[in-house]
Amino acid sequence: MFLKLKVLASIAVFAFSLSGSGCFFKKFGSSEKYNVLGIVTHEKGAYSPVEVGSLRLSSEEVIDRKNFSGTKTTFLWGLFSYTDY
């Protein structure tokens, strides 16, 4: 019982330190860029080139679009990219 309580307390302290330090979820100014530990990054109005080693999926490949928002979402530190431009 004491071991479970100790493990739960350690997890709670670790989660609080991540969220308190700001590296868990960040919103950067007016660029509307969100970053969750680098696992998921979402940027509105990016229109920036996709990284060289990234596997890219564009919204026009999925459905026929006429108005693009310019958002770019990357997963797993840029390994997979989804763009809407």
C-alpha positions in Angstrom: 0.0 0.0 0.0 2.8 2.4 0.9 4.6 1.6 -2.3 1.5 2.4 -4.4 1.1 5.8 -2.6 4.8 6.6 -3.2 4.6 5.8 -6.9 1.4 7.8 -7.3 3.0 10.8 -5.5 6.1 10.6 -7.7 3.9 10.6 -10.9 1.9 13.5 -9.6 5.1 15.5 -8.8 6.5 14.7 -12.2 3.3 15.7 -14.1 3.1 18.9 -12.1 6.7 19.8 -12.8 6.2 19.2 -16.6 3.1 21.4 -16.7 4.6 24.1 -14.5 7.8 24.4 -16.5 5.9 25.2 -19.7 7.4 22.4 -21.8 4.3 20.3 -21.7 2.0 22.6 -23.7 3.1 25.9 -25.2 1.2 28.5 -27.1 3.6 30.9 -28.9 2.3 34.5 -29.2 0.3 35.5 -32.3 1.6 32.7 -34.6 -0.9 30.3 -33.0 1.6 27.5 -32.7 1.0 24.7 -30.2 3.5 22.2 -29.1 2.9 19.1 -26.8 6.3 17.8 -25.8 7.3 17.7 -29.5 5.0 14.8 -30.1 2.3 16.9 -31.7 3.0 20.4 -33.1 0.2 22.4 -34.7 0.8 25.8 -36.5 -1.9 27.9 -38.0 -1.1 29.9 -41.2 2.3 28.3 -41.5 2.8 27.9 -45.3 6.3 26.8 -44.4 8.2 24.0 -46.3 8.0 20.5 -44.9 11.2 19.0 -43.4 13.2 16.9 -45.7 12.9 13.6 -43.8 9.2 13.9 -43.0 6.5 11.7 -44.4 4.0 14.3 -45.8 0.2 14.0 -46.2 -1.5 17.0 -47.8 -5.2 17.8 -47.3 -5.8 18.0 -51.1 -4.7 14.3 -51.3 -7.4 13.4 -48.8 -10.4 15.5 -50.1 -10.9 18.0 -52.9 -10.4 21.5 -51.3 -10.6 25.0 -52.7 -9.9 27.1 -49.7 -6.8 26.2 -47.7 -6.1 27.3 -44.2 -2.3 27.0 -44.2 -2.1 24.8 -41.1 0.7 22.4 -40.6 0.6 19.6 -38.0 3.6 17.4 -37.3 3.7 14.2 -35.2 6.6 12.5 -33.5 9.1 15.4 -33.8 8.5 15.9 -37.5 8.5 12.3 -38.7 4.9 12.7 -40.0 3.5 16.0 -41.4 -0.1 16.9 -42.3 -0.5 20.2 -44.3 -3.4 22.1 -45.4 -1.8 24.1 -48.2 
